[in-house]
Amino acid sequence: MEKQKKDPYAALRYKEFNTFLLVRFALVFAWSMQFIVIEWQVYSLTKDPLSLGLIGLMEVIPAVSMALFAGHIVDQKEKRNLLATCIAAFSLISFGLFLLTWPKVVGDLDTNTVLYGIYALVFFGGFLRSFFGPTIFSLVALIVPKKVYPNAATWSSSTWQMASVLGPAFAGFSINWIGVHWSLCIIFGLVLFSFFVLLKISKKPILNPKIGEPIMDSLKEGIKFVYKTKAILGAITLDMVAVLFGGAVALLPIFAQDILKVGPEGFGVLRAAPAIGAFVTMFVTAYIPISKNAGMKLLAAIFGFGICIIVFGLSSIYWVSVLALFFSGVTDGVSVVIRQTILQLKTPDHMRGRVASVNSMFVGSSNELGAFESGLTAKLLGTVQAVVFGGTMTLITVVTTGIVSPSFRKLDLSKDLEDHESGAS
């Protein structure tokens, strides 16, 4: 037991978990790469910062609207097959975007028609995304035993973190090398790859004892649980605000094209910088426990993230901007790992879908709302001012949370981890 407790690779010793990480990496890489390729294409067509914000808005509206219902469905269904269905639907969206950027298909269509088509597919992707988070969160808990949940959360979160930035980084280079259209073809191939790899994971049991429960009763139970569990509520609220106001990366096409003037390759490097930071975070958090004093560590990480965003916004020097984004990846990676560990340790098996859905409403959707907020404030205040404003709001949120919530400052997950390990033994 003691040996496994200190093993930074404990979760990786389970074959299906490694397969799960491969599927998750491919999916997140493809999804985030697709988002950036579309961002580049839309801004190239319109040269309007608000058009970048609209991409996020088109995705977040259906994602938020469906989130709670998706959580209920996830808790009622077998997780492996449900994820396979989601991936199959994702492949149709990615193929549709591939066709919309193919001159032979769109022909003489005007710019607005192409834009409306892109926005429509992004909108349907928002519905689909509301199922992805809860399904993946629930599936990982069925693949590894409870005693390695924190370690699994570290690897899973770090895989997501790396893929979510490596995908856009690769997109920047790919746009330069082969163009928008064939970049979307790569995305389509990655989605198909993830589908067939997922089939190597066996079907999992449904642990919800209330199969067939009325949907409204189910939703109320999920919301009530999150509200009463202050550690979960505090973590996802804090992260939501940070992501909402710290969404500077949504404006990277403007920085790359108009401020730093570094083109597609420089854009790729800017996107890669947080990924390298996240890569460092993955190994550090695997070796250094984050369960002790988790509340203070989360507050410190998000505060550091806000500082990095402000430095990036004020910088007109390319290497300073790259360094600021690198450290934003480090701090954001720590935040993600801690939040996912809190969710895994504090959520009972039969409620994982609904809790993950609430989390996706708070945090996942705030990525797109953050993109819209950044696009809107850039339109109103200017690009640099919008980024500095977002970073400042993040700092204010962290300080306010630390002052008004002493219980969150004192949050420690060591006992929860011990309880899981003693239960597993």
SELUM-535256 format. One record per residue: z, y, x of N, C-alpha, C in turn. Coordinates in steps of 0.02 Angstrom, whole numbers, padded with zeros to 5 digits, always signed. Layout:
BEGIN
ZYXZYXZYX
...
***
This chain:
BEGIN
+00000-00060+00042+00000+00000+00000+00000+00062+00043
+00043+00063+00095+00048+00122+00139-00017+00133+00176
-00049+00077+00197-00112+00083+00233-00166+00113+00190
-00170+00091+00127-00221+00117+00082-00208+00190+00063
-00144+00208+00061-00127+00277+00043-00155+00326+00094
-00156+00306+00159-00179+00349+00212-00253+00340+00227
-00286+00295+00194-00356+00279+00207-00401+00333+00177
-00435+00374+00219-00478+00427+00191-00542+00399+00160
-00556+00335+00170-00616+00304+00143-00600+00251+00091
-00540+00256+00060-00518+00204+00013-00568+00193-00043
-00592+00247-00075-00639+00239-00131-00706+00212-00109
-00725+00226-00047-00790+00204-00023-00792+00129-00009
-00736+00096-00013-00734+00024-00002-00752-00015-00065
-00768+00022-00118-00790-00010-00181-00865+00001-00188
-00903-00053-00190-00976-00050-00188-01004-00008-00244
-00979-00018-00305-01005+00020-00362-00991+00095-00355
-00937+00113-00322-00924+00184-00313-00975+00215-00266
-00996+00179-00215-01048+00204-00171-01114+00213-00209
-01129+00165-00253-01189+00171-00295-01183+00231-00340
-01124+00241-00369-01112+00299-00412-01123+00364-00374
-01098+00368-00312-01107+00429-00272-01181+00442-00259
-01219+00390-00247-01291+00398-00236-01325+00425-00298
-01307+00398-00356-01335+00422-00419-01316+00494-00431
-01252+00510-00420-01229+00578-00432-01263+00628-00385
-01269+00609-00322-01301+00654-00274-01373+00667-00295
-01410+00614-00312-01480+00623-00331-01488+00666-00393
-01444+00656-00442-01447+00694-00505-01431+00768-00494
-01376+00781-00459-01356+00850-00449-01405+00886-00403
-01429+00850-00352-01479+00878-00307-01541+00899-00347
-01564+00854-00391-01624+00868-00430-01613+00925-00479
-01556+00924-00514-01542+00975-00565-01536+01044-00534
-01498+01048-00478-01488+01114-00447-01551+01137-00411
-01589+01091-00383-01653+01110-00353-01700+01137-00407
-01701+01103-00464-01744+01125-00519-01726+01195-00542
-01661+01209-00547-01638+01275-00569-01664+01330-00523
-01661+01317-00457-01681+01368-00409-01757+01376-00407
-01793+01321-00412-01866+01325-00413-01889+01366-00474
-01857+01355-00530-01874+01393-00590-01853+01466-00582
-01795+01478-00552-01774+01547-00538-01827+01584-00497
-01850+01551-00445-01900+01583-00400-01964+01598-00439
-01985+01548-00478-02047+01556-00516-02042+01613-00567
-01986+01615-00603-01977+01666-00655-01973+01735-00624
-01935+01742-00569-01930+01808-00538-01997+01830-00508
-02035+01782-00481-02101+01798-00454-02148+01822-00509
-02140+01795-00569-02183+01815-00625-02162+01882-00655
-02096+01896-00654-02072+01955-00692-02047+02012-00648
-02019+01995-00588-01986+02045-00545-01930+02082-00583
-01898+02047-00628-01845+02077-00669-01781+02038-00660
-01727+02069-00633-01663+02032-00623-01636+02002-00688
-01647+02036-00744-01622+02010-00807-01654+01943-00826
-01716+01933-00804-01750+01869-00819-01714+01811-00785
-01682+01824-00727-01643+01771-00695-01581+01756-00737
-01550+01808-00763-01491+01798-00806-01508+01759-00869
-01568+01771-00896-01588+01737-00958-01595+01661-00948
-01613+01641-00887-01617+01569-00874-01548+01537-00885
-01496+01568-00856-01429+01543-00866-01408+01545-00939
-01425+01599-00973-01406+01606-01043-01438+01552-01086
-01502+01537-01072-01537+01486-01111-01505+01417-01103
-01474+01405-01046-01442+01340-01036-01371+01338-01063
-01335+01394-01057-01265+01393-01074-01253+01392-01149
-01297+01422-01188-01287+01424-01261-01283+01354-01291
-01333+01310-01280-01327+01242-01307-01274+01201-01273
-01262+01213-01207-01211+01174-01172-01142+01185-01201
-01126+01248-01216-01061+01264-01246-01057+01240-01318
-01112+01250-01355-01113+01231-01426-01101+01156-01436
-01127+01115-01390-01124+01042-01398-01066+01010-01361
-01032+01048-01318-00985+01018-01270-00932+00974-01304
-00897+01000-01353-00842+00962-01384-00869+00900-01421
-00925+00907-01455-00955+00850-01490-00977+00797-01439
-01004+00820-01382-01024+00773-01331-00964+00733-01305
-00908+00768-01295-00848+00734-01271-00825+00680-01319
-00828+00694-01384-00810+00644-01435-00855+00583-01430
-00921+00595-01423-00969+00540-01420-00958+00499-01357
-00945+00532-01301-00933+00497-01238-00873+00450-01243
-00820+00473-01274-00760+00432-01281-00771+00373-01329
-00824+00375-01369-00837+00322-01416-00889+00272-01391
-00924+00288-01337-00981+00247-01315-00969+00216-01246
-01011+00165-01232-01011+00133-01165-01043+00181-01116
-01010+00192-01058-01027+00248-01015-01090+00238-00973
-01102+00177-00947-01160+00166-00904-01225+00178-00942
-01230+00147-01001-01292+00154-01040-01301+00226-01066
-01246+00259-01082-01251+00328-01105-01278+00373-01050
-01255+00362-00988-01280+00401-00932-01354+00386-00920
-01374+00322-00927-01444+00304-00919-01488+00340-00970
-01464+00346-01032-01501+00382-01084-01508+00456-01066
-01455+00485-01040-01457+00556-01019-01508+00566-00963
-01509+00520-00915-01556+00527-00859-01628+00521-00883
-01640+00475-00930-01707+00467-00957-01731+00531-00991
-01686+00564-01028-01703+00627-01061-01715+00682-01009
-01675+00682-00956-01683+00730-00902-01752+00724-00870
-01776+00662-00863-01842+00651-00833-01898+00683-00875
-01890+00682-00941-01940+00714-00985-01941+00790-00975
-01882+00819-00966-01878+00892-00954-01910+00910-00888
-01893+00873-00836-01920+00888-00769-01996+00878-00768
-02020+00828-00804-02093+00818-00808-02126+00874-00846
-02093+00899-00898-02120+00955-00936-02127+01018-00894
-02076+01031-00852-02079+01089-00807-02134+01080-00755
-02143+01019-00732-02197+01003-00685-02265+01021-00717
-02274+01003-00780-02337+01018-00814-02346+01093-00825
-02291+01128-00840-02296+01200-00854-02314+01242-00792
-02307+01213-00734-02325+01250-00673-02389+01223-00641
-02425+01182-00678-02487+01152-00654-02546+01192-00681
-02583+01227-00638-02638+01269-00662-02689+01231-00705
-02700+01167-00689-02749+01128-00727-02726+01117-00799
-02660+01120-00811-02633+01109-00878-02625+01175-00916
-02594+01225-00883-02581+01288-00918-02643+01330-00925
-02692+01319-00880-02756+01354-00887-02749+01429-00889
-02773+01459-00943-02774+01531-00949-02716+01558-00991
-02662+01519-00996-02604+01542-01034-02575+01606-01002
-02555+01654-01044-02527+01715-01017-02455+01703-00992
-02430+01751-00954-02365+01744-00922-02309+01732-00972
-02309+01769-01028-02256+01762-01077-02254+01692-01107
-02311+01662-01118-02313+01594-01146-02282+01544-01098
-02299+01551-01034-02270+01507-00984-02194+01517-00980
-02173+01579-00982-02101+01594-00980-02064+01564-01039
-02093+01572-01098-02061+01545-01158-02056+01469-01153
-02106+01438-01125-02105+01365-01116-02050+01344-01068
-02042+01382-01013-01990+01367-00964-01921+01376-00997
-01912+01432-01032-01848+01445-01065-01832+01390-01117
-01882+01367-01152-01872+01315-01203-01847+01250-01171
-01878+01230-01115-01857+01168-01082-01787+01176-01052
-01772+01235-01025-01705+01247-00999-01654+01244-01056
-01673+01270-01115-01629+01268-01173-01613+01196-01193
-01663+01153-01196-01652+01082-01213-01611+01048-01158
-01621+01070-01096-01581+01043-01041-01507+01059-01049
-01492+01116-01081-01423+01134-01093-01389+01085-01140
-01424+01064-01192-01397+01012-01237-01382+00949-01198
-01429+00930-01156-01422+00869-01117-01364+00873-01068
-01356+00931-01037-01305+00939-00986-01234+00933-01015
-01227+00948-01079-01160+00942-01109-01136+00870-01109
-01182+00822-01102-01163+00751-01100-01152+00727-01028
-01186+00757-00980-01183+00732-00912-01112+00734-00883
-01080+00793-00886-01014+00800-00856-00962+00751-00883
-00952+00749-00949-00902+00702-00977-00918+00629-00962
-00982+00611-00963-01001+00541-00950-00986+00522-00878
-01005+00564-00831-00993+00550-00761-00918+00548-00745
-00881+00597-00772-00809+00600-00761-00775+00537-00788
-00797+00512-00846-00767+00452-00875-00787+00389-00838
-00850+00387-00814-00875+00327-00780-00839+00315-00714
-00827+00368-00676-00796+00358-00610-00726+00328-00617
-00691+00345-00670-00623+00318-00680-00624+00244-00698
-00683+00218-00718-00690+00147-00735-00716+00106-00676
-00734+00140-00622-00763+00106-00564-00711+00091-00511
-00662+00137-00503-00610+00127-00452-00542+00122-00485
-00494+00087-00454-00426+00082-00482-00390+00149-00477
-00338+00157-00517-00302+00220-00520-00272+00241-00453
-00253+00192-00412-00220+00209-00349-00265+00248-00301
-00330+00246-00312-00375+00284-00267-00410+00341-00304
-00384+00360-00362-00413+00417-00399-00419+00480-00357
-00365+00501-00323-00371+00563-00284-00425+00559-00231
-00429+00502-00196-00480+00494-00145-00549+00492-00176
-00555+00459-00233-00620+00457-00268-00640+00527-00292
-00591+00565-00315-00605+00634-00337-00629+00676-00279
-00600+00665-00220-00621+00703-00161-00694+00688-00144
-00712+00624-00141-00780+00606-00123-00830+00625-00178
-00810+00615-00240-00855+00631-00296-00867+00706-00300
-00813+00745-00294-00820+00818-00298-00859+00846-00239
-00846+00817-00180-00881+00841-00121-00955+00822-00123
-00970+00764-00152-01040+00745-00161-01075+00793-00207
-01041+00810-00262-01068+00860-00308-01078+00927-00273
-01027+00948-00235-01030+01013-00202-01088+01016-00153
-01097+00964-00113-01151+00963-00065-01219+00963-00099
-01226+00919-00149-01290+00914-00183-01308+00977-00221
-01257+01010-00249-01270+01070-00289-01293+01129-00247
-01282+01125-00181-01307+01178-00138-01364+01154-00094
-01362+01091-00073-01417+01064-00034-01481+01063-00075
-01474+01048-00140-01534+01048-00184-01569+01115-00184
-01533+01170-00200-01564+01236-00197-01589+01255-00128
-01551+01235-00075-01572+01250-00007-01639+01217+00008
-01644+01153-00010-01707+01117+00000-01762+01148-00042
-01743+01172-00101-01793+01204-00145-01825+01264-00111
-01784+01303-00074-01811+01361-00039-01864+01342+00011
-01849+01289+00050-01899+01266+00099-01959+01234+00064
-01945+01196+00011-01998+01160-00024-02048+01209-00056
-02023+01263-00084-02067+01314-00113-02115+01341-00060
-02088+01351+00000-02128+01377+00054-02179+01326+00080
-02159+01262+00081-02202+01210+00109-02256+01187+00061
-02236+01171-00001-02284+01140-00046-02291+01176-00113
-02254+01231-00123-02261+01270-00184-02215+01246-00240
-02212+01287-00292-02168+01273-00349-02188+01209-00385
-02252+01200-00398-02275+01143-00438-02256+01076-00408
-02271+01067-00344-02257+01002-00313-02183+00994-00297
-02147+01049-00291-02074+01044-00285-02045+01012-00348
-02072+01031-00406-02049+01001-00469-02068+00928-00474
-02122+00908-00441-02141+00838-00439-02088+00797-00401
-02063+00825-00346-02009+00792-00307-01948+00783-00351
-01932+00833-00391-01874+00830-00436-01883+00773-00485
-01941+00767-00514-01956+00713-00562-01945+00645-00529
-01968+00638-00466-01959+00575-00430-01886+00559-00418
-01846+00610-00402-01774+00600-00390-01739+00576-00454
-01759+00603-00511-01728+00583-00574-01743+00510-00589
-01806+00490-00579-01823+00419-00589-01785+00374-00542
-01777+00396-00480-01740+00357-00430-01668+00346-00453
-01635+00400-00477-01566+00394-00500-01559+00346-00558
-01610+00345-00601-01608+00300-00660-01605+00227-00638
-01649+00209-00592-01652+00138-00572-01592+00118-00529
-01566+00164-00489-01506+00149-00450-01446+00139-00496
-01441+00179-00549-01386+00173-00596-01381+00103-00627
-01437+00070-00636-01437+00004-00667-01401-00048-00625
-01387-00032-00561-01350-00078-00518-01275-00077-00535
-01253-00027-00573-01184-00025-00595-01178-00063-00661
-01127-00106-00667-01120-00146-00727-01094-00104-00785
-01103-00129-00846-01076-00096-00905-01000-00097-00902
-00969-00046-00931-00897-00039-00928-00865-00044-00997
-00802-00066-01001-00769-00071-01066-00754-00002-01096
-00751+00000-01162-00732+00062-01197-00657+00059-01207
-00620+00107-01177-00547+00104-01178-00516+00145-01235
-00557+00178-01274-00531+00218-01329-00507+00173-01386
-00443+00175-01403-00418+00132-01458-00436+00157-01527
-00466+00217-01532-00482+00247-01596-00557+00252-01608
-00591+00196-01598-00663+00194-01611-00675+00208-01685
-00721+00253-01701-00735+00270-01770-00690+00325-01798
-00648+00354-01755-00604+00408-01776-00645+00468-01802
-00624+00500-01857-00661+00559-01881-00669+00611-01826
-00728+00640-01823-00745+00683-01766-00699+00744-01761
-00680+00773-01817-00638+00833-01814-00568+00816-01789
-00542+00758-01808-00476+00736-01783-00480+00725-01708
-00535+00695-01686-00545+00682-01615-00548+00746-01574
-00586+00795-01600-00594+00858-01564-00527+00896-01560
-00490+00896-01615-00425+00931-01616-00377+00899-01565
-00378+00833-01561-00334+00799-01514-00350+00818-01442
-00415+00822-01425-00436+00840-01358-00416+00911-01340
-00429+00958-01385-00412+01028-01372-00336+01037-01366
-00299+01004-01410-00226+01008-01409-00197+00982-01344
-00226+00927-01319-00202+00898-01256-00212+00947-01198
-00271+00976-01194-00285+01023-01139-00239+01083-01143
-00229+01109-01203-00187+01168-01212-00115+01154-01191
-00090+01094-01207-00020+01077-01193-00010+01059-01119
-00064+01036-01086-00058+01016-01015-00073+01076-00972
-00021+01113-00953-00030+01178-00921-00065+01174-00854
-00055+01118-00818-00089+01111-00754-00165+01110-00762
-00188+01074-00813-00260+01070-00826-00285+01137-00851
-00250+01166-00899-00271+01230-00928-00275+01284-00875
-00224+01287-00833-00223+01339-00781-00279+01330-00731
-00291+01268-00709-00341+01255-00658-00411+01273-00683
-00428+01250-00744-00497+01263-00767-00507+01335-00788
-00454+01369-00812-00460+01440-00829-00472+01481-00767
-00432+01468-00716-00438+01505-00653-00507+01495-00622
-00529+01434-00621-00595+01419-00591-00651+01449-00632
-00643+01450-00698-00694+01478-00741-00706+01552-00725
-00652+01590-00719-00659+01661-00706-00690+01674-00638
-00669+01633-00588-00695+01641-00521-00770+01628-00520
-00791+01574-00554-00863+01557-00555-00902+01609-00596
-00871+01632-00651-00904+01681-00694-00920+01745-00656
-00870+01771-00620-00879+01836-00587-00903+01829-00515
-00901+01768-00488-00923+01759-00419-00991+01728-00414
-01033+01739-00465-01098+01707-00468-01152+01742-00427
-01135+01762-00366-01183+01799-00324-01245+01759-00307
-01238+01692-00304-01295+01651-00284-01353+01656-00333
-01338+01675-00395-01392+01683-00443-01439+01739-00423
-01414+01786-00382-01455+01843-00361-01486+01833-00292
-01478+01773-00263-01506+01761-00197-01581+01774-00191
-01621+01758-00243-01692+01775-00237-01704+01849-00224
-01662+01892-00254-01669+01964-00243-01648+01983-00172
-01592+01954-00149-01570+01968-00080-01622+01945-00030
-01649+01885-00041-01698+01858+00006-01763+01898+00006
-01786+01918-00053-01851+01951-00058-01846+02026-00044
-01794+02059-00071-01795+02133-00071-01743+02166-00026
-01686+02133-00011-01633+02165+00028-01634+02142+00101
-01627+02076+00111-01628+02049+00179-01699+02038+00205
-01746+02032+00158-01818+02025+00173-01830+01966+00221
-01809+01907+00201-01815+01848+00243-01861+01795+00214
-01889+01806+00153-01938+01761+00125-01910+01694+00104
-01954+01646+00086-01932+01581+00061-01889+01541+00111
-01907+01543+00176-01869+01505+00225-01799+01534+00234
-01794+01600+00237-01729+01632+00240-01688+01618+00178
-01722+01617+00121-01690+01599+00057-01660+01529+00062
-01698+01483+00092-01673+01415+00101-01612+01412+00145
-01610+01451+00199-01553+01452+00243-01491+01480+00207
-01502+01534+00169-01447+01563+00131-01417+01512+00082
-01461+01474+00050-01436+01423+00004-01404+01365+00040
-01426+01352+00102-01398+01296+00140-01328+01312+00167
-01314+01375+00178-01250+01394+00209-01189+01369+00171
-01185+01379+00105-01128+01351+00068-01126+01275+00071
-01185+01243+00076-01186+01170+00079-01153+01144+00142
-01165+01178+00197-01133+01159+00260-01057+01168+00254
-01037+01222+00222-00965+01233+00211-00936+01178+00168
-00972+01157+00117-00948+01103+00073-00945+01037+00111
-00992+01027+00157-00992+00966+00197-00929+00962+00240
-00910+01018+00270-00848+01022+00309-00788+01007+00264
-00789+01036+00205-00734+01026+00157-00725+00952+00140
-00781+00917+00131-00778+00846+00112-00737+00806+00161
-00749+00815+00225-00713+00776+00275-00641+00799+00284
-00630+00864+00282-00563+00891+00290-00517+00867+00234
-00541+00872+00172-00499+00852+00115-00490+00776+00110
-00536+00739+00141-00528+00666+00141-00471+00645+00188
-00461+00684+00241-00409+00668+00290-00343+00705+00277
-00348+00766+00250-00288+00806+00238-00271+00805+00164
-00215+00780+00143-00197+00776+00072-00195+00846+00040
-00219+00851-00020-00217+00915-00056-00170+00911-00116
-00136+00854-00124-00092+00845-00182-00028+00887-00176
-00003+00897-00114+00058+00935-00105+00042+01010-00109
+00083+01047-00147+00073+01119-00157+00002+01134-00182
-00022+01094-00229-00091+01101-00252-00103+01169-00285
-00054+01196-00321-00063+01260-00355-00077+01316-00306
-00035+01322-00254-00044+01375-00204-00109+01366-00166
-00127+01304-00151-00190+01291-00115-00250+01312-00157
-00247+01299-00223-00302+01319-00267-00307+01395-00271
-00250+01429-00278-00250+01502-00280-00279+01531-00215
-00257+01504-00159-00281+01528-00094-00355+01517-00086
-00379+01459-00108-00451+01443-00101-00494+01491-00141
-00474+01505-00203-00514+01549-00246-00510+01621-00222
-00452+01641-00195-00446+01708-00166-00493+01715-00107
-00495+01664-00064-00541+01665-00007-00614+01668-00030
-00629+01633-00084-00697+01634-00112-00716+01705-00132
-00670+01739-00165-00684+01808-00187-00698+01854-00128
-00659+01847-00073-00670+01887-00013-00740+01874+00015
-00759+01811+00018-00825+01793+00044-00882+01824+00003
-00874+01825-00063-00925+01854-00106-00932+01929-00094
-00876+01963-00085-00878+02035-00072-00913+02049-00005
-00895+02011+00047-00927+02020+00112-01002+02009+00107
-01021+01956+00071-01093+01942+00063-01128+02001+00028
-01097+02027-00024-01128+02081-00061-01138+02144-00020
-01090+02158+00024-01092+02220+00064-01136+02213+00126
-01150+02151+00146-01187+02140+00208-01261+02155+00201
-01288+02188+00252-01361+02197+00258-01386+02163+00321
-01341+02124+00353-01358+02088+00414-01364+02013+00396
-01420+01984+00413-01435+01916+00391-01382+01866+00411
-01362+01865+00476-01315+01814+00499-01245+01823+00468
-01226+01886+00454-01162+01898+00420-01165+01869+00349
-01221+01879+00316-01230+01852+00248-01226+01776+00249
-01257+01745+00299-01255+01672+00304-01184+01647+00315
-01146+01681+00359-01077+01662+00372-01033+01669+00310
-01043+01724+00274-01005+01735+00213-01017+01680+00162
-01080+01659+00155-01097+01605+00108-01069+01538+00133
-01069+01528+00199-01040+01467+00227-00967+01460+00206
-00928+01513+00217-00857+01510+00201-00845+01510+00125
-00892+01537+00086-00886+01530+00013-00893+01457-00006
-00936+01419+00030-00942+01348+00017-00880+01310+00035
-00848+01329+00090-00785+01297+00111-00731+01306+00058
-00721+01368+00038-00667+01383-00009-00682+01355-00079
-00744+01360-00100-00762+01333-00165-00755+01257-00166
-00771+01225-00110-00764+01153-00105-00691+01131-00113
-00645+01167-00081-00574+01152-00088-00553+01160-00161
-00576+01213-00193-00558+01226-00262-00582+01169-00308
-00643+01147-00297-00672+01094-00339-00633+01029-00331
-00617+01010-00269-00581+00948-00256-00512+00948-00289
-00477+01005-00282-00410+01009-00312-00414+01005-00388
-00461+01041-00418-00467+01041-00491-00485+00972-00517
-00531+00937-00483-00550+00870-00505-00492+00821-00497
-00452+00830-00445-00394+00786-00436-00344+00797-00492
-00332+00859-00510-00287+00875-00565-00312+00841-00629
-00376+00847-00643-00404+00818-00704-00397+00742-00704
-00413+00710-00647-00410+00637-00644-00338+00611-00652
-00290+00646-00621-00221+00622-00623-00186+00637-00689
-00205+00690-00722-00169+00713-00782-00201+00689-00847
-00261+00659-00845-00297+00642-00906-00293+00567-00920
-00270+00546-00979-00270+00474-00997-00341+00449-01007
-00351+00384-00995-00418+00355-00997-00456+00368-01062
-00421+00362-01118-00456+00366-01183-00476+00437-01202
-00456+00486-01162-00472+00556-01178-00516+00589-01125
-00541+00551-01078-00578+00581-01022-00640+00619-01045
-00676+00592-01093-00737+00625-01117-00722+00693-01146
-00671+00697-01189-00655+00760-01222-00626+00811-01173
-00583+00789-01127-00555+00835-01078-00610+00861-01032
-00654+00817-01011-00710+00838-00968-00756+00886-01004
-00762+00878-01070-00803+00924-01109-00773+00993-01112
-00707+00996-01122-00673+01061-01121-00682+01092-01052
-00675+01051-01000-00685+01076-00932-00755+01103-00922
-00805+01069-00949-00874+01092-00941-00885+01157-00978
-00850+01167-01035-00856+01230-01071-00826+01287-01030
-00770+01273-00997-00736+01325-00958-00773+01339-00893
-00787+01285-00855-00809+01293-00786-00884+01282-00778
-00908+01224-00803-00979+01208-00793-01025+01261-00823
-01009+01282-00883-01052+01331-00916-01044+01400-00887
-00988+01413-00854-00979+01479-00824-01026+01490-00765
-01054+01437-00738-01106+01447-00687-01165+01485-00716
-01186+01464-00776-01243+01497-00808-01223+01565-00836
-01162+01569-00865-01138+01634-00887-01130+01682-00828
-01109+01654-00771-01104+01694-00710-01172+01720-00688
-01223+01677-00695-01291+01698-00678-01313+01755-00725
-01297+01748-00789-01315+01800-00837-01276+01864-00822
-01210+01857-00808-01169+01916-00792-01195+01951-00730
-01214+01912-00679-01240+01941-00618-01307+01976-00630
-01351+01944-00669-01415+01975-00684-01407+02039-00724
-01361+02038-00772-01351+02097-00815-01319+02154-00775
-01267+02139-00735-01235+02192-00697-01281+02218-00642
-01324+02174-00615-01372+02197-00565-01422+02246-00597
-01439+02231-00659-01485+02276-00696-01452+02344-00709
-01387+02342-00725-01352+02403-00744-01325+02442-00684
-01297+02406-00635-01263+02438-00579-01302+02437-00514
-01347+02389-00508-01379+02376-00444-01356+02310-00416
-01396+02278-00375-01382+02210-00351-01318+02207-00309
-01312+02250-00259-01254+02249-00215-01190+02263-00254
-01192+02314-00296-01133+02332-00335-01112+02275-00381
-01160+02239-00409-01145+02183-00453-01107+02128-00417
-01128+02112-00355-01095+02059-00317-01025+02080-00297
-01017+02142-00274-00950+02167-00255-00903+02168-00315
-00929+02190-00372-00890+02190-00434-00866+02120-00451
-00910+02070-00446-00891+02001-00461-00837+01975-00415
-00844+01989-00349-00794+01966-00302-00727+01999-00313
-00728+02064-00330-00666+02100-00344-00630+02073-00405
-00668+02058-00458-00638+02029-00518-00606+01961-00503
-00637+01923-00458-00609+01858-00438-00541+01868-00405
-00537+01916-00360-00473+01930-00326-00419+01952-00375
-00438+01995-00421-00390+02019-00472-00364+01961-00514
-00409+01915-00532-00390+01857-00573-00340+01813-00536
-00352+01800-00472-00307+01757-00433-00238+01788-00428
-00236+01852-00410-00171+01887-00403-00133+01887-00469
-00168+01902-00524-00137+01903-00590-00109+01835-00609
-00148+01782-00597-00126+01714-00612-00063+01697-00572
-00064+01714-00508-00006+01699-00465+00057+01734-00488
+00049+01795-00515+00107+01835-00537+00134+01810-00604
+00090+01800-00653+00112+01784-00721+00127+01710-00731
+00106+01667-00685+00116+01596-00694+00150+01564-00633
+00215+01575-00625+00250+01545-00568+00248+01469-00570
+00244+01439-00630+00242+01366-00634+00178+01339-00603
+00124+01378-00609+00061+01355-00579+00065+01362-00502
+00097+01415-00478+00106+01423-00406+00143+01363-00377
+00190+01336-00416+00232+01281-00391+00202+01212-00406
+00142+01210-00435+00111+01146-00453+00105+01100-00392
+00131+01040-00399+00128+00990-00345+00109+00923-00376
+00058+00891-00348+00032+00829-00376+00059+00767-00340
+00105+00776-00294+00129+00719-00255+00162+00666-00299
+00202+00688-00348+00236+00640-00392+00186+00603-00436
+00135+00639-00461+00083+00606-00501+00048+00552-00461
+00034+00568-00398+00001+00519-00355+00045+00459-00343
+00109+00470-00331+00156+00414-00321+00161+00371-00383
+00161+00404-00442+00165+00366-00505+00105+00321-00514
+00045+00347-00498-00017+00307-00504-00015+00248-00455
+00009+00261-00394+00009+00207-00344+00061+00154-00361
+00120+00176-00385+00171+00128-00404+00149+00087-00464
+00112+00121-00511+00085+00085-00569+00033+00035-00550
-00007+00053-00498-00060+00007-00476-00032-00052-00439
+00024-00041-00406+00053-00096-00369+00092-00144-00413
***
